[in-house]
Amino acid sequence: MLGNLKKKAMDKAMEELEKKIGPSVQEKIELFQNLKPSDVNDDDKYKAIIISPLWQFANLQSGGAIGVAQKFVDVESKFSNGLFNVRNELIQVDGEAVSLDPDFSNKIVSVLVQSIKS
């Protein structure tokens, strides 16, 4: 019985988290539009330029949803991994140019949320 209640609580927390994180990330799309090849290729730079600012912003905007979800999963780690998945799936570096997937703004949230849920 407790296992079922915990699963329901976790599902609800993840649903709430998805509602809150999506708009937060959408508000900061310009961070991705200004990337240089070195920003994308260097994990530490990518963390500093993309992951840390987005995590702080999403955490502030979540209205406590991240805190609730943290009781069930390591949201910060999954968020970070999700943004690395975004980089791998939706960002291309070609020489000195960085380009985003043509449907980047629509795909970013689903890639990120899938990473958090898995």
C-alpha positions as CSV (number, residue, x, y, z in Angstrom):
1,M,0.0,0.0,0.0
2,L,2.7,2.5,0.9
3,G,4.5,1.6,-2.4
4,N,1.4,2.6,-4.3
5,L,1.0,5.9,-2.4
6,K,4.7,6.7,-3.0
7,K,4.3,6.0,-6.7
8,K,1.3,8.3,-6.9
9,A,3.1,11.0,-5.0
10,M,6.1,10.7,-7.3
11,D,4.0,10.7,-10.4
12,K,2.2,13.9,-9.2
13,A,5.5,15.5,-8.3
14,M,6.9,14.7,-11.7
15,E,3.8,16.0,-13.5
16,E,4.0,19.3,-11.5
17,L,7.7,19.5,-12.2
18,E,7.1,19.1,-16.0
19,K,4.6,22.0,-15.9
20,K,7.0,24.3,-14.1
21,I,10.3,23.4,-15.9
22,G,9.0,23.7,-19.4
23,P,8.1,27.4,-19.3
24,S,11.3,28.2,-17.4
25,V,13.4,26.6,-20.1
26,Q,11.4,28.2,-22.9
27,E,12.1,31.6,-21.4
28,K,15.8,31.1,-21.6
29,I,16.1,29.8,-25.2
30,E,18.4,32.8,-26.0
31,L,21.2,31.1,-24.0
32,F,21.3,28.4,-26.6
33,Q,21.2,30.8,-29.5
34,N,24.4,32.6,-28.4
35,L,26.6,29.4,-28.1
36,K,30.0,29.2,-29.6
37,P,31.6,25.9,-30.7
38,S,33.9,25.9,-27.7
39,D,30.9,26.4,-25.4
40,V,29.2,23.3,-26.8
41,N,32.3,21.1,-27.0
42,D,33.7,21.8,-23.5
43,D,31.6,20.1,-20.8
44,D,32.7,22.6,-18.1
45,K,31.9,25.6,-20.3
46,Y,28.5,24.1,-21.2
47,K,27.7,23.6,-17.5
48,A,28.7,27.2,-16.7
49,I,26.9,28.8,-19.6
50,I,23.8,26.6,-19.9
51,I,23.2,24.1,-17.2
52,S,23.9,26.2,-14.0
53,P,22.0,29.3,-15.1
54,L,19.0,27.2,-16.3
55,W,19.0,25.1,-13.1
56,Q,19.0,28.1,-10.9
57,F,16.3,29.8,-12.9
58,A,14.1,26.6,-13.1
59,N,14.6,26.0,-9.4
60,L,13.4,29.6,-8.6
61,Q,10.5,29.4,-10.9
62,S,9.3,25.9,-9.9
63,G,7.2,27.1,-7.0
64,G,8.5,24.2,-4.8
65,A,7.9,21.5,-7.4
66,I,11.6,20.7,-7.6
67,G,11.8,20.4,-3.9
68,V,8.9,17.9,-3.8
69,A,10.3,15.9,-6.7
70,Q,13.8,15.9,-5.1
71,K,12.3,13.6,-2.4
72,F,11.9,10.9,-5.1
73,V,14.7,11.5,-7.6
74,D,17.9,13.5,-7.9
75,V,16.3,16.2,-10.1
76,E,19.4,18.3,-10.3
77,S,21.5,15.5,-11.7
78,K,18.7,14.4,-14.1
79,F,18.2,18.0,-15.2
80,S,21.9,18.3,-15.9
81,N,21.9,15.0,-17.9
82,G,18.9,16.2,-19.7
83,L,20.6,19.3,-20.9
84,F,23.6,17.2,-22.1
85,N,21.0,15.2,-24.0
86,V,19.7,18.4,-25.5
87,R,23.2,19.3,-26.6
88,N,23.7,15.9,-28.1
89,E,20.4,15.7,-29.9
90,L,19.5,19.3,-30.8
91,I,22.7,21.3,-31.2
92,Q,25.2,20.9,-34.1
93,V,28.7,22.3,-34.3
94,D,30.1,22.6,-37.8
95,G,33.5,24.2,-37.8
96,E,33.0,27.6,-36.3
97,A,29.2,27.6,-36.5
98,V,26.7,26.4,-34.0
99,S,23.2,25.6,-35.2
100,L,20.1,24.5,-33.3
101,D,17.6,21.9,-34.6
102,P,15.0,23.7,-36.7
103,D,12.4,22.7,-34.2
104,F,14.6,23.3,-31.1
105,S,12.2,25.4,-29.1
106,N,9.5,22.8,-29.4
107,K,11.8,19.8,-28.8
108,I,13.9,21.0,-25.9
109,V,11.3,20.6,-23.2
110,S,10.4,17.0,-24.2
111,V,14.0,15.9,-24.4
112,L,14.7,17.5,-21.0
113,V,11.6,16.0,-19.4
114,Q,12.2,12.6,-20.8
115,S,15.6,12.7,-19.2
116,I,14.2,13.7,-15.8
117,K,11.6,11.0,-15.9
118,S,14.0,8.2,-16.9
